[in-house]
């Protein structure tokens, strides 16, 4: 039986850590499903790790629909979240609904939208019409040029307060989950303590309700310099993909990952 958003909320209330990895194809979806992952994110990070782009901005709705379909065919149990790519949700709530509906029809159980307060109306519009939404705060890769690069967010006092306020606003608008990326661990802990929905951290410390990594980072197959929050599980597990994923699941659930060395 497939995991539902209600299941994930119960895990949060029961203090059970939620495990998530990105996934883009049916074969890995089946492997991750068998490994006991709770959630798969069909991320627009496919623009980097599959397509070779320098950012996620070139990823299209057609790309996201295709890869969501692939993942949905491979995963029979995990909860599937599909990213809304750049330019598909910023214009109007009505356009966002049409595009989100395509991703849901492809097999997602939720869509993910980057941004805080400006996304309030859109998130309300979608959730009121039956489309679950995962928010995304902190480092939002689709805004990389506006942010001046891939920088840790929320270090200044006013920026931290703005992020806390945005998290409350997204939850009030109907967001059923919030990804927190590249923010100080103390700030992520504050957001998590105040949240009534699961927080999923990536470079946001160990106190979030769950963790996510990009699969290609976990397996150390994506070239170039790795972010501080990345851990090479292929090395830790001795070279087996199945063992690497199983170790990640184990360490997230036990609270061993992320360690202080993976946090800001």
Buried (B, 14 or more C-beta within 10 A) or exposed (E): EEBEBEBBBEBBEEEBBBBBBBBBBBEBBBBBBBBBBBBBBBBBBBBBBBEEBEBBBBBBBEBBBBBBBBBBBBBEBBBBBBBBBBBBBBEEBEBBBEBBBBBBEBBBBBBBBBBBEEBBEBBBBBBEEEBBBBBBBBBBBBBBEEBEEEEBBBEEEEBBEBBBEBBEBBBEBBBBBBBBBBBBBEBBBBBBEEBEBBBBBBBBBBBBBBBBBBBBBBBBEBEEEEBEBBBEBBEBBEEEBEBBBBBBBBBBBEEEBBEEEBBB
